[in-house]
């Protein structure tokens, strides 16, 4: 399974709320003219190249729409200039805010790739077609993603690889898995 949205910075990123989806996290201001430096929450190449508008979710949970003047890669980060932000002080005040897009502006994913928020709360079935639980979250690790499934007794971690994930049906909100013996439990707390 290909990664689409990191889950590490804040669990809110796994939620799809009011048709807005987080694609970046503002780290700080860059320069004197209102540019912002952000950490991309997408692993889709060129994700910011064609953006015309974004929404900024402020710390108080209010959301403000902005027109994108330009976006450019800066090492592993993205520098974005929004048309109505022209000074460093205002750009700095956005530190810690999320950059969101409307779901109609989501990037098209390659085959057999999924947005994490689409997987959350999906019912999970074993190879005998017995419901074993629901997707609690998706953790991302360098080797592969891990789907955390809440079962009746505990939360289990299933590597998101073809050997264990047999089918993902987003239309019917269900995942078919082959659960190997000895899977670790998900640490609660």
C-alpha positions in Angstrom: 0.0 0.0 0.0 1.3 3.4 -0.8 1.4 6.2 1.7 -0.8 9.2 1.1 -1.1 11.2 4.3 1.2 10.9 7.3 -0.5 10.1 10.6 2.4 11.0 12.9 2.1 14.7 13.4 -1.5 14.7 14.7 -4.2 12.1 14.6 -6.6 14.7 13.2 -5.0 14.0 9.9 -6.8 10.7 9.7 -10.1 12.5 9.8 -11.9 13.8 6.8 -14.0 16.7 8.1 -16.1 19.2 6.3 -14.7 18.1 3.0 -11.2 19.5 3.9 -8.1 17.4 4.0 -4.8 18.3 5.5 -1.9 18.3 3.1 0.7 20.4 5.0 1.7 21.7 8.4 3.2 25.2 8.8 6.6 25.2 10.4 7.5 28.9 10.3 7.7 32.0 8.2 10.4 32.2 5.5 11.9 35.5 4.4 10.4 38.9 4.9 7.5 38.9 2.4 5.0 36.5 3.9 6.3 33.1 2.6 5.6 30.1 4.8 7.7 27.0 5.2 5.7 23.9 5.6 6.1 20.2 6.0 4.2 18.3 3.3 1.8 15.7 4.6 1.6 14.1 1.2 4.1 11.8 -0.5 2.6 12.6 -3.9 5.3 14.2 -6.1 4.4 17.7 -7.2 1.4 17.9 -4.8 1.8 21.7 -4.4 2.6 22.6 -8.0 -0.9 23.2 -9.3 -2.7 24.4 -6.2 -4.7 27.5 -6.8 -6.3 27.8 -3.3 -5.8 26.4 0.1 -7.4 26.7 3.5 -5.5 27.4 6.7 -6.9 25.9 9.9 -5.8 28.2 12.7 -5.1 27.0 16.3 -8.6 28.2 17.3 -10.0 25.8 14.7 -11.2 28.6 12.4 -10.5 28.1 8.7 -9.5 30.8 6.3 -9.4 30.4 2.5 -6.3 31.7 0.7 -5.2 32.0 -3.0 -1.8 30.4 -3.7 0.6 32.8 -5.4 3.3 30.1 -5.8 4.7 27.0 -4.2 8.3 25.6 -4.5 10.3 22.8 -3.1 12.9 23.7 -0.6 14.9 20.6 0.3 12.4 18.3 2.1 10.0 21.2 2.7 7.7 23.4 0.6 7.8 27.2 0.5 4.3 28.7 -0.2 3.4 32.3 -0.9 -0.2 33.2 -0.4 -1.5 36.3 -2.2 -2.9 38.1 0.9 0.0 37.4 3.3 2.8 40.0 2.6 4.7 40.3 5.9 6.8 38.0 8.0 4.9 38.8 11.3 1.6 37.5 9.9 3.2 34.5 8.3 4.9 33.7 11.6 1.5 33.8 13.4 0.5 30.8 11.3 3.1 28.6 12.8 1.5 25.3 13.8 -1.5 25.7 11.5 -2.6 23.1 9.0 -2.8 23.7 5.2 -5.9 22.0 3.8 -7.5 21.5 0.4 -11.1 20.8 -0.5 -11.6 17.1 -1.2 -12.4 17.9 -4.9 -8.8 19.0 -5.1 -7.2 15.9 -3.8 -4.6 14.3 -5.9 -5.5 11.2 -7.8 -3.8 8.2 -6.3 -2.2 5.4 -8.2 -4.0 2.0 -8.3 -4.0 0.2 -5.0 -3.2 3.4 -3.1 -5.6 4.9 -0.6 -6.0 8.0 1.5 -5.7 7.1 5.2 -8.9 8.9 6.1 -10.8 6.6 3.7 -9.6 3.5 5.7 -10.5 4.7 9.2 -13.6 2.9 10.6 -13.7 0.4 7.7 -14.9 -3.1 8.8 -12.2 -5.7 8.7 -12.9 -9.3 7.7 -10.7 -12.4 7.9 -10.2 -14.8 5.0 -13.3 -16.8 6.3 -15.3 -13.6 5.8 -15.8 -13.1 9.6 -15.8 -9.5 10.8 -12.9 -9.2 13.2 -13.1 -5.4 13.9 -12.7 -1.9 12.5 -9.7 0.1 11.4 -8.7 2.3 14.3 -5.8 4.1 12.6 -2.9 3.7 10.2 0.7 4.0 11.5 3.5 4.8 9.0 6.9 3.3 9.3 9.8 3.4 6.9 9.3 -0.2 5.7 5.5 -0.2 5.3 2.4 1.2 6.8 0.6 -0.8 9.6 -3.1 -0.9 9.9 -4.3 -1.0 13.5 -7.5 -3.0 13.9 -9.7 -2.6 17.0 -11.1 -6.1 17.7 -13.5 -7.2 20.5 -10.6 -8.1 22.8 -7.7 -5.8 21.8 -6.1 -3.7 19.1 -3.8 -5.6 16.7 -1.3 -4.3 14.2 -1.3 -5.7 10.7 1.4 -4.8 8.2 -0.2 -3.1 5.1 1.4 -5.4 2.6 -0.2 -7.6 0.0 0.6 -10.8 1.9 -1.8 -9.7 4.7 -4.1 -7.2 3.1 -6.1 -9.2 0.6 -8.6 -6.6 -0.6 -9.7 -3.0 0.2 -13.2 -2.1 -0.9 -13.7 1.6 -0.4 -17.2 1.6 -1.9 -18.4 -1.0 0.7 -16.1 0.2 3.5 -14.5 -3.2 4.1 -11.0 -4.7 4.2 -10.2 -8.4 3.8 -7.1 -9.5 5.7 -5.0 -12.6 6.2 -4.0 -12.4 9.9 -0.7 -14.1 10.6 0.0 -15.7 14.0 1.9 -13.6 16.6 0.9 -10.1 15.6 1.8 -7.5 18.2 -0.9 -5.7 20.1 -1.2 -2.0 19.6 0.1 -0.1 22.7 -2.8 1.8 24.3 -2.1 5.1 25.9 
